[in-house]
Amino acid sequence: MLGLIISIIVIGLIAGFIARAVVPGKQHMSILMTIVLGIVGSFIGGFLGFLIFGQDAADGFFQPAGIIGSIIGAIIALIVYTQVAGRSASARRR
């Protein structure tokens, strides 16, 4: 159990870091938020993998993905986050 938690944190950190490097612009995120971004990206990648390939239906609709799926999901999550955060910041300036 402890090994699973540590591996989820490490994969989340790697996926979040790569997503932040790929997406243009400056993201003001801490290391903890980068890990959370990677973990959320892993579940987004697992969800997309389920939708596209229709496999692992026994594992459920939301499931963790591998490192590639985690990176793709983290990129999607970061793009959505920056768009939402950008809109809310511009709304506060008005």
C-alpha positions in Angstrom: 0.0 0.0 0.0 2.8 2.4 0.9 4.6 1.6 -2.4 1.4 2.4 -4.3 1.1 5.8 -2.7 4.7 6.7 -3.3 4.5 5.6 -6.9 1.4 7.7 -7.5 3.1 10.7 -6.0 6.3 10.2 -8.1 4.3 9.6 -11.3 2.2 12.7 -10.5 5.3 14.8 -10.0 6.9 13.6 -13.2 3.7 14.1 -15.3 2.9 17.5 -13.7 6.4 18.7 -14.3 6.4 17.6 -17.9 3.0 19.2 -18.5 4.2 22.5 -17.0 7.3 22.3 -19.3 5.2 21.7 -22.4 2.3 24.2 -21.9 3.5 27.7 -22.8 3.2 30.5 -20.3 4.1 30.9 -16.6 2.1 28.8 -14.1 2.3 29.9 -10.5 2.1 26.4 -8.8 3.9 24.9 -5.9 5.4 21.4 -5.9 2.3 20.1 -4.2 0.1 21.5 -6.8 2.3 20.1 -9.5 1.9 16.6 -7.9 -1.9 17.1 -7.7 -1.9 18.2 -11.4 -0.1 15.0 -12.3 -2.5 12.8 -10.3 -5.5 14.5 -11.7 -3.9 14.1 -15.2 -3.5 10.4 -14.5 -7.2 10.0 -13.9 -8.1 12.1 -17.0 -5.7 10.0 -19.0 -7.3 6.8 -17.7 -10.8 8.2 -18.5 -9.8 9.1 -22.0 -8.2 5.7 -22.5 -11.4 4.0 -21.4 -13.4 6.2 -23.8 -11.1 5.7 -26.7 -10.2 2.0 -26.3 -13.1 0.8 -24.3 -10.9 -1.6 -22.3 -10.6 -2.2 -18.6 -14.3 -1.7 -18.0 -14.1 -3.9 -15.0 -11.8 -1.3 -13.3 -14.5 1.3 -13.6 -15.0 4.6 -15.4 -12.3 6.5 -13.6 -8.9 4.7 -13.3 -5.3 5.7 -13.2 -3.3 5.7 -16.4 0.3 5.0 -17.3 2.9 7.7 -17.6 2.1 8.7 -21.1 -1.7 8.9 -20.3 -0.8 10.8 -17.2 1.2 13.4 -19.1 -1.5 13.8 -21.7 -4.1 14.2 -19.0 -2.0 16.6 -17.1 -1.5 18.8 -20.2 -5.3 18.8 -20.7 -5.9 19.7 -17.0 -3.2 22.4 -17.1 -4.7 24.0 -20.2 -8.1 24.0 -18.7 -6.7 25.4 -15.4 -4.9 28.3 -17.1 -7.9 29.2 -19.2 -10.2 29.3 -16.1 -7.6 31.1 -13.9 -7.0 33.6 -16.7 -10.7 34.4 -17.0 -11.2 34.8 -13.3 -8.2 37.1 -13.0 -9.5 39.3 -15.9 -12.9 39.4 -14.3 -11.4 40.7 -11.0 -9.6 43.5 -12.8 -12.9 45.0 -14.1 
